[in-house]
Each structure stands twice: as structure tokens, then as C-alpha cells.
């Protein structure tokens, strides 16, 4: 990829992190105030995804998937589990970005035991 595309991917990753953090903060608001903000976050994430489309890039959905060593992510809490544990991706900290040639940017996730 070129420098402009790299900069866009960096911006998308940072924006995704901000949106996810804002989403966690929204859960602390009174219940009657949450829906509007949840909708704003959803719109923002869809806008991020549509910004990537002209470059044939996309955010790969990994949240909730079963974790294995082949998943293109760095698991921050992998050392908390044993090799026998069945794990799921609980939270995406940084998204996996895919392009027409394959992986563009590995993601960062937190895992949980099934």
C-alpha cells in the first residue's frame, strides 16, 4: 500500500478504538439516553467501513469468533489461559483490516474462555 492508504488505515484503526471506547462509556448513561448514542456509534462505524470500500479494504468481523492461532490477531490476554481452553474473541481493541491481496493490518483482541 502507499503512504496515503497507510495513513487512512491508521486513522480508521484509531477511530475504531475511539468508537468502541465511547460505546463502553455510553453503557454508563441512564437507559433513556443510551439509544441515541448507540445509533451514533453504529452510524460512525458504518461510515468507517464505507470509507475503506473505494480502496477495496474492509474491517474483518472477528468479535465472537472462536480463537485459534491462525486468526490474524494479537491476543493481549492469551497468557491468562491454558492450551486446553476453548477461547472466543470477547472484544476487538483494534480491528483486522483486509485488502484485495489479503491481510493489511493485524487486529488486537481480548479473549474469554467458553
Secondary structure as GFF3:
##gff-version 3
##sequence-region A 1 114
A	DSSP	alpha_helix	3	26	.	.	.	ID=ss1
A	DSSP	alpha_helix	31	53	.	.	.	ID=ss2
A	DSSP	beta_strand	58	60	.	.	.	ID=ss3
A	DSSP	beta_strand	73	75	.	.	.	ID=ss4
A	DSSP	three_ten_helix	78	80	.	.	.	ID=ss5
A	DSSP	beta_strand	87	94	.	.	.	ID=ss6
A	DSSP	beta_strand	96	99	.	.	.	ID=ss7
A	DSSP	beta_strand	102	105	.	.	.	ID=ss8
A	DSSP	beta_strand	107	113	.	.	.	ID=ss9
###
